[in-house]
């Protein structure tokens, strides 16, 4: 029995992306980021789309693939302390709806950015590199893998 625990989940990180309204909040926050960048007068439309894509992917990489553990005191004996947030989503089950949404959304943003930059080679390289940096860690083959020991502890 867990006396004094405020939540019923063993690890609340496992269900946060499946909770009600989080996908809408995610989409609205990306839209607001884009609108804020559009309001800066000296940025062109292609630059704004590339910045939206890069900032989105950088933030999602930091939040999903570098932060480990849980921000809560959990009764799971610290089993999640060595797992990133991505590895904790839906208890590590692959191809759930939350994981699919988080994998498809950077691709859609990449396609929009590529279209609005008219496939300019400079923007294209930056957007493609940004997309790959956020999509490759999401592959099932990289679940729990730490390349070159980065983020091992």
C-alpha positions in Angstrom: 0.0 0.0 0.0 1.3 3.4 -0.9 0.4 5.8 1.8 0.5 9.5 0.8 0.9 8.9 -3.0 -1.2 11.4 -4.8 -1.7 9.5 -8.1 -2.8 6.0 -8.9 -0.3 5.4 -11.7 3.0 3.6 -10.9 4.7 6.0 -13.3 2.6 9.0 -14.6 5.0 9.5 -17.5 3.7 6.4 -19.1 0.2 7.9 -19.8 0.8 11.6 -20.2 0.8 11.6 -24.0 -2.3 9.5 -24.1 -4.3 11.8 -21.8 -7.2 13.9 -22.9 -6.4 17.1 -24.8 -2.6 16.8 -24.9 -2.5 16.4 -28.7 -4.6 19.5 -29.1 -2.4 21.4 -26.7 0.7 20.2 -28.6 -0.7 21.3 -31.9 -1.8 24.7 -30.5 1.7 25.3 -29.0 3.4 24.6 -32.3 0.9 27.0 -34.0 1.6 29.6 -31.4 5.4 29.2 -31.9 4.9 29.7 -35.6 2.7 32.8 -35.1 5.3 34.4 -32.7 8.1 33.8 -35.2 5.9 35.3 -38.0 5.4 38.4 -35.9 9.1 39.2 -36.0 9.3 41.7 -38.9 12.8 40.9 -40.4 12.2 37.1 -40.8 11.0 35.9 -44.2 8.3 33.2 -44.5 10.8 30.4 -45.5 13.0 31.4 -42.5 10.1 31.3 -40.2 9.1 27.8 -41.3 12.6 26.5 -41.0 12.9 28.1 -37.5 9.6 26.6 -36.4 10.7 23.2 -37.6 14.2 23.4 -36.0 12.9 24.8 -32.7 10.1 22.2 -32.5 12.5 19.4 -33.1 15.1 20.7 -30.7 12.6 21.1 -27.9 11.1 17.6 -28.6 14.5 16.0 -28.7 15.5 17.6 -25.4 12.2 16.7 -23.7 11.7 13.2 -25.1 15.2 11.8 -25.7 17.6 13.4 -23.2 15.6 13.9 -20.0 15.6 10.7 -17.9 13.6 9.5 -15.0 10.3 10.9 -13.6 9.6 14.3 -12.1 7.4 12.6 -9.5 8.1 10.3 -6.6 7.0 7.0 -7.9 6.4 3.7 -6.1 8.2 1.7 -9.0 11.5 1.5 -7.0 13.2 3.8 -9.5 13.0 1.5 -12.5 12.4 4.5 -14.8 15.4 6.4 -13.6 17.6 5.2 -16.6 14.9 5.5 -19.2 14.1 8.6 -21.3 10.6 10.0 -21.5 10.2 8.4 -25.0 11.2 5.0 -23.6 8.6 5.4 -20.8 5.6 6.3 -23.0 3.0 3.6 -22.9 5.3 1.4 -20.8 7.7 1.0 -23.7 5.1 -0.6 -26.0 5.9 0.3 -29.7 3.6 1.7 -32.3 0.9 3.0 -29.9 -1.3 5.9 -30.9 0.7 8.4 -28.8 4.0 7.2 -30.3 2.6 7.4 -33.8 1.4 10.9 -33.2 4.8 12.0 -31.9 6.5 10.4 -34.9 4.1 11.8 -37.6 4.0 15.4 -36.3 7.6 16.2 -37.0 7.2 14.7 -40.5 4.2 16.8 -41.2 6.0 19.9 -40.0 9.0 19.0 -42.1 6.8 18.6 -45.2 5.2 22.0 -44.5 8.6 23.6 -44.0 9.9 22.1 -47.2 6.9 23.2 -49.2 7.0 26.8 -47.9 10.7 27.1 -48.4 10.2 25.9 -52.0 12.8 23.2 -51.5 15.6 25.7 -51.2 18.8 23.6 -50.8 20.0 25.5 -47.7 16.7 25.2 -45.9 16.2 21.7 -47.1 19.5 20.5 -45.6 18.7 22.2 -42.2 15.2 20.8 -42.1 16.2 17.3 -43.1 19.0 17.2 -40.5 16.6 18.4 -37.9 14.0 15.8 -38.8 16.5 12.9 -38.8 17.9 14.0 -35.4 14.4 13.7 -33.9 13.1 10.6 -35.9 16.1 8.2 -35.6 15.9 8.0 -31.7 12.2 7.1 -32.0 12.9 3.9 -34.0 12.3 0.6 -32.1 15.9 -0.5 -32.9 17.2 2.4 -30.7 15.0 1.6 -27.7 17.4 1.8 -24.7 20.5 2.2 -26.9 23.0 4.9 -25.9 25.3 5.7 -28.9 28.9 6.4 -27.9 27.7 6.2 -24.3 26.0 9.6 -24.6 23.2 10.0 -21.9 24.2 6.6 -20.4 23.8 7.8 -16.8 
